[in-house]
Amino acid sequence: MHLALALAVFLILHLIPVIPGMRDRMIERLGRPGYIALHSVLSTLTLIWLILATLWAPVVVLWPMAGWQAWVTIGLMPVALFLLVAGLISPNPLSLSLRPGATDTRSGIARITRHPVFWGALLWALSHIPPNGDLRSVLLFGSMAALAAAGFALGDRRARRKLGARWDALAATSSVIPFLAMAQGRTRLRIDLPMVIAALLAAGLSAWLLHGGHAALFGVDPLTSTGF
């Protein structure tokens, strides 16, 4: 019950801003810096609550642990981290970014997919389900995955409303599905500085998590879980 309540509050907090007009009204009252600060604090607090509620919930095993399951996480996490970092630091008015006001959708990562942050969050969540075969973990990571997947449609809707007539031209050189716009000849791959920075940070973070960081933070050693 505690986990269900924490999960419901977390999801509601992240869905309220996508209600048409709700985010704009909150920004009008609080100002953009105030809105960002309040939402960031509440998101952090509810995430901590959700993690603690998950740890306190009883363990109900759904499937046994096998060494190959941890390799799914180890293999996908560098890609997830790269997409998250590259998406946040690259200019992208079409999706979640620390530079949403920029108009350069020709940035490298936006050519691959216009929703790199949501893809990174989705891969992070999905990659943690196989090695965590208990009900509480499936509820946690499954909900995170569903929230990230919902970001594709919600992100497009918000960007279309914000950009108006500019939406068609900007969206024409990108795609939700990675590399689809390239396969269709609508854009070309270009490696830029944010992508290089993201690749280096993702590699460094992945190495740190793999060699002690994950165990220090969460008490689980990924390499030990593989039986390696």
Backbone hydrogen bonds, N-H to C=O, Kabsch-Sander energy under -0.5 kcal/mol:
donor,donor_aa,acceptor,acceptor_aa,energy
5,L,1,M,-2.2
6,A,2,H,-2.4
7,L,3,L,-2.6
8,A,4,A,-2.3
9,V,5,L,-2.4
10,F,6,A,-2.2
11,L,7,L,-2.4
12,I,8,A,-2.5
13,L,9,V,-2.4
14,H,10,F,-1.4
15,L,11,L,-1.2
16,I,12,I,-2.3
18,V,15,L,-1.1
19,I,16,I,-1.8
22,M,19,I,-2.3
23,R,17,P,-0.6
23,R,19,I,-0.7
25,R,21,G,-2.2
26,M,22,M,-2.2
27,I,23,R,-2.2
28,E,24,D,-2.1
29,R,25,R,-1.7
30,L,26,M,-2.7
31,G,27,I,-2.7
35,Y,31,G,-2.8
36,I,32,R,-2.7
37,A,33,P,-2.5
38,L,34,G,-2.7
39,H,35,Y,-2.8
40,S,36,I,-2.3
41,V,37,A,-2.4
42,L,38,L,-2.6
43,S,39,H,-2.4
44,T,40,S,-2.3
45,L,41,V,-2.6
46,T,42,L,-2.6
47,L,43,S,-2.0
48,I,44,T,-2.4
49,W,45,L,-2.4
50,L,46,T,-2.5
51,I,47,L,-2.5
52,L,48,I,-2.5
53,A,49,W,-2.7
54,T,50,L,-2.0
55,L,51,I,-2.2
56,W,52,L,-2.1
57,A,53,A,-1.1
60,V,58,P,-0.6
61,V,59,V,-0.5
62,L,133,G,-3.5
63,W,133,G,-1.7
69,Q,66,A,-1.3
70,A,66,A,-0.6
70,A,67,G,-0.6
71,W,67,G,-0.7
72,V,68,W,-0.9
72,V,69,Q,-0.7
73,T,69,Q,-1.0
74,I,70,A,-2.5
75,G,71,W,-2.4
76,L,72,V,-1.9
77,M,73,T,-2.4
80,A,76,L,-2.5
81,L,77,M,-3.0
82,F,78,P,-2.1
83,L,79,V,-2.4
84,L,80,A,-2.4
85,V,81,L,-2.6
86,A,82,F,-2.8
87,G,83,L,-2.2
88,L,84,L,-1.9
89,I,85,V,-2.1
90,S,86,A,-1.1
92,N,99,R,-1.2
95,S,92,N,-1.0
98,L,88,L,-2.3
102,A,99,R,-1.1
105,T,103,T,-1.6
107,S,104,D,-0.9
111,R,107,S,-1.2
111,R,108,G,-0.6
112,I,108,G,-0.9
113,T,109,I,-2.2
114,R,175,S,-2.2
119,W,115,H,-2.0
120,G,116,P,-2.5
121,A,117,V,-2.4
122,L,118,F,-2.3
123,L,119,W,-2.6
124,W,120,G,-2.3
125,A,121,A,-2.4
126,L,122,L,-2.8
127,S,123,L,-2.4
128,H,124,W,-0.8
128,H,125,A,-0.9
129,I,126,L,-1.3
132,N,129,I,-1.4
134,D,132,N,-1.4
135,L,60,V,-2.7
138,V,134,D,-2.3
139,L,135,L,-2.4
140,L,136,R,-2.1
141,F,137,S,-3.0
142,G,138,V,-2.2
143,S,139,L,-1.8
144,M,140,L,-2.0
145,A,141,F,-2.4
146,A,142,G,-2.2
147,L,143,S,-2.3
148,A,144,M,-2.4
149,A,145,A,-2.6
150,A,146,A,-2.1
151,G,147,L,-0.9
151,G,148,A,-0.6
152,F,149,A,-1.2
153,A,149,A,-0.6
154,L,150,A,-2.5
155,G,151,G,-2.5
156,D,152,F,-1.8
157,R,153,A,-2.3
158,R,154,L,-2.4
159,A,155,G,-2.5
160,R,156,D,-2.6
161,R,157,R,-1.9
162,K,158,R,-2.3
163,L,159,A,-2.9
164,G,160,R,-1.6
166,R,163,L,-1.9
167,W,164,G,-1.7
170,L,166,R,-2.2
171,A,167,W,-3.2
172,A,168,D,-1.3
173,T,170,L,-0.9
174,S,171,A,-1.7
179,F,112,I,-2.4
180,L,177,I,-1.9
183,A,179,F,-2.4
184,Q,180,L,-2.0
185,G,182,M,-1.5
186,R,181,A,-2.8
187,T,181,A,-0.8
192,D,190,R,-0.7
196,V,192,D,-1.9
197,I,193,L,-2.8
198,A,194,P,-2.6
199,A,195,M,-2.4
200,L,196,V,-2.2
201,L,197,I,-2.7
202,A,198,A,-2.8
203,A,199,A,-2.2
204,G,200,L,-2.4
205,L,201,L,-3.0
206,S,202,A,-2.4
207,A,203,A,-2.2
208,W,204,G,-2.3
209,L,205,L,-2.8
210,L,206,S,-2.2
211,H,207,A,-1.9
212,G,209,L,-0.7
213,G,208,W,-3.2
214,H,209,L,-1.7
216,A,212,G,-2.2
217,L,213,G,-2.1
218,F,214,H,-2.9
219,G,215,A,-1.7
220,V,214,H,-0.7
225,S,221,D,-2.0
226,T,222,P,-1.0
227,G,223,L,-0.6
227,G,224,T,-1.1
228,F,223,L,-1.4
